[in-house]
Amino acid sequence: MIKDAEVEVGEVVEALLARVRAARADLAEAMAAEDPYAVAVAQDELDDAVRFARRYGLDVTVAGADEE
């Protein structure tokens, strides 16, 4: 039972980090396209993803969240 819980926690951590990576990529694309609305939406998603990850104790610094 504990082994299964460890696997699930690892999957959750990876999903949270993937969400942060995706949000950062979306923000970079929106900025490159110079689309103010898309930038605002992407920034909101990134803020939400980072806030959620930090709430669960994850370090979402640039190096930590960008690692594959």
C-alpha positions in Angstrom: 0.0 0.0 0.0 2.8 2.5 0.9 4.6 1.6 -2.3 1.5 2.5 -4.4 1.2 5.8 -2.5 4.8 6.7 -3.4 4.1 6.1 -7.0 1.0 8.2 -7.0 2.8 11.1 -5.2 5.6 10.9 -7.9 3.0 11.0 -10.6 1.3 14.1 -9.0 4.7 15.9 -8.7 5.5 15.2 -12.3 2.0 16.4 -13.4 2.5 19.6 -11.5 5.9 20.2 -12.9 4.6 19.4 -16.4 1.9 22.0 -15.9 4.4 24.7 -14.9 6.6 23.8 -17.9 3.7 23.9 -20.3 2.5 27.3 -18.9 6.0 28.7 -19.3 6.1 27.5 -22.9 2.7 29.0 -23.6 3.8 32.3 -22.1 7.0 32.3 -24.2 4.9 31.6 -27.4 2.4 34.3 -26.6 5.2 36.8 -25.9 6.9 35.9 -29.2 3.6 36.4 -31.0 3.2 39.8 -29.3 -0.4 38.9 -28.4 -1.4 40.9 -25.3 -4.5 38.8 -24.6 -2.6 35.5 -25.0 0.2 36.8 -22.8 -2.4 37.7 -20.0 -4.0 34.3 -20.2 -0.7 32.5 -20.2 0.6 34.5 -17.3 -2.5 33.7 -15.3 -2.1 30.0 -16.0 1.6 30.2 -15.0 0.8 32.0 -11.8 -1.9 29.5 -11.0 0.4 26.5 -11.8 3.3 27.9 -9.7 1.0 28.8 -6.8 -0.5 25.3 -6.8 2.9 23.6 -7.0 4.3 25.7 -4.2 1.2 25.0 -2.0 2.2 21.3 -2.2 5.8 22.0 -1.3 7.4 21.9 -4.8 10.3 24.1 -5.7 9.4 25.5 -9.1 12.4 27.5 -9.7 13.4 27.8 -13.4 16.0 25.0 -13.2 13.8 22.7 -11.2 10.7 23.0 -13.3 12.4 23.0 -16.7 14.2 19.7 -16.1 12.8 16.7 -18.0 
